[in-house]
Amino acid sequence: MIATGGACGLSVAFGAPIGGALFAYEISTPNTFWTFSMLWRVFCSTAIATFTLAMLTSMYEGSPLSFADSGAVKFGNLVDLDENTILDLPAGIILGVVSGLLGALFIYVNVNVNIKRKKYINTNIKKIIECCIFAFVTASCFYMVVALRSSSCKPLDVDKVDNEELFEFTCPEGSYNPLATLIFNTEGGTIR
């Protein structure tokens, strides 16, 4: 019941019943209670939940029933400004090849680094020191990226601020730094 509830919540939030069912299956893979018939039951529940949200939303808005925009979480409207052309295909192929090569490089480096880590970082104190160094380097990189872009201040529009925390970060009064706001904000504030 808990897995089905979580799957229904995710599928209603994003309008994706298959994604919700696969999410519930993914987070509970080590458990032995999952069967193929249970996956179908969870999928049926997510489909009903998504259909119910779409039906209630269309009744509330007074529009005909539509499943095109049935998610509860909205990321804005996409406007199709230009039509896709055949010239977009080579760009997509190049992007796919470059992404594949970068992914292979990442896996190669990750495997080799983990072999070295297993060989040299073998005591608890070394693991703690590694964690502290990694945290320090990561925090320093985030801070330095924002510090290098500290001159990109934007004026603060009081009408558009909805209780969101905007970081000034070396900006004058009445302006904010968009990159500092993006990086230093909480996850929910960043999404908003």
N, C-alpha and C positions, 0 to 999 in steps of 0.2 A: 504494500500500500504506500509506503514511503517513497519507494522508487517510482511508482506510478504518479504520485503527487508531484515529485520533483520534475519528472518528464513532462507532465501537463503544464506546470508553471513555465518551464523553458519554452515549450512549444507555443504557448499562448503569448509569451513575451515577444517572440521573434516570428510568429506565424509559420512555424516549421514543425509539423507533427513528426516527420521522419527524424529530423534532427533531435527532437526531444526524446524519442524512443531510443535512438542510438546513444545519446548522452547518458541516459539511465543505465543502459547496458554497459557503457564504457566505465562509468564510475563504480560499478559493482561487479566487475569482471572476476575478481578473486573469489567471489561467493559461489557456492555450489548450487544455490536454489534457482539459478537462471536456466530456463529451458526454452526451446524454440516456441512452444505454445504461450509461454509467459511473455515473450517478446511481442507476439501478435496481440496479446491482451493489452500490453502497455501502448502499442501503436494505436489500437482501437480507441483507447482512452484519450490519447493525445489528439487524434483526429476529431473526436467528439468535442474536446475542449476548444480546439481551434475553430471548429464550425460554430460552436455556441458563441464564442467571442465575436466572430464575424457577423453572426445573426443579430446579436444584441447591439453591436456597433452600428449596423445598418438601420436597425429600428430606432436607435437614439438619434442618428443623423437624418433619418427620414429619406434615405437613399435606397436604391435597389440593392439586393444582396450581392456582395462582391467579395471574392477571396483574394483579390490581387494585393490588397493592403490590409491584411487581417491581423497583423502583429500589434501588440499593445505598446511596444517600444518603438518610437518613431525617430528616425534620424534625419528628417527633413524630406522634401520632395526633390526628386531628380528631374531636371529639365533637359530634354534632348535638344541641344542647340544645333549640333551638326549631325548629319547622317554619316554613318560609317561607310568608308570606301574600301576598295581593294588595296589601297596603299597602306591601310592599317595592318594588313596581314604580315608583311615583312617585319614591321616593328614588333608585332606580337611574337613572331618566330625568334627574332634577335633577343627579345626580353626573356623568352623561355630558355634559350640556349645559355645566356649569361646566368640566369637564375639557377639552372641545373648545374653549371660548372661551379658557381659559388657554393651551392649546397654540397656538392661532392668535396670541395676543398674544406668546408666546415666539418664534414664528417671525418675526413682524413686527419685534420688537425686535432679534432676532439678525441679520436681514438688514440693518437700518439701522446697527447697530453695526459690522458687517463692512464696509459701504460706507465708514463713517467711518475704520475702521482701515486700510483699503486706501489711503485718501486721505492720512492724516496719519502713519501709522506705516510709513515707506517706507525706513528705513535699518536696518542691523543693530544699531546702538547703541540705537535707539528700540525695537526688538523685544526686546532684552535688558532694557531698563528696564521695558517693559510686563510682561514675564514676572516680573521681581522684584516689581513692585508688586502684580500679581495674586496671587503666592505669599504676600506679606506680608499682604494683605487677607484672603485665605482662611484662613491660619493664625490671624490675629487673631480672625476671626469664630468659628472653632472653639473657640479658647481662651475667648473671652468668653461663648459659650453655656454652656460648662461652668462658668465662674466665676460666672455669674449663678445657676446651680443648685447652688452648692457646699454649700448647706444640706440637700440631699436625700441624706444619708448613710443607709446601711442596715447593720444588724449583719452581721458576717461569720460565716457558718455553716461551720465547719471541715469538717463531714461532707460538704457538698455541693461543696466546691472540689476539682476534679480537675486540679491543677497548672496552672490557668488564672491568668493575670496579672490581678489586680484592682487598680485604681488607687485609692489612698486620697484624694489630691487634696484637701487641707485637711480631711479627716475625722479624727476621733480614732482612736487605736489600737484595732484590733478591729472596724473598720467600713470600708466602701468606698463610693465614689460610682459608681452604676450608669451615669450618663451619661458620666463620664470614662472608665470602663472600655469603654464602647461606642465612643467617639470616638477615644481615644488608643491603643487596642489594635491589634494587627496584624489583617489581614483574616481570617486563620484563627482567631484568638482571638475576634474579633467573631462569627463564624459559630457557633463552639462555644458 
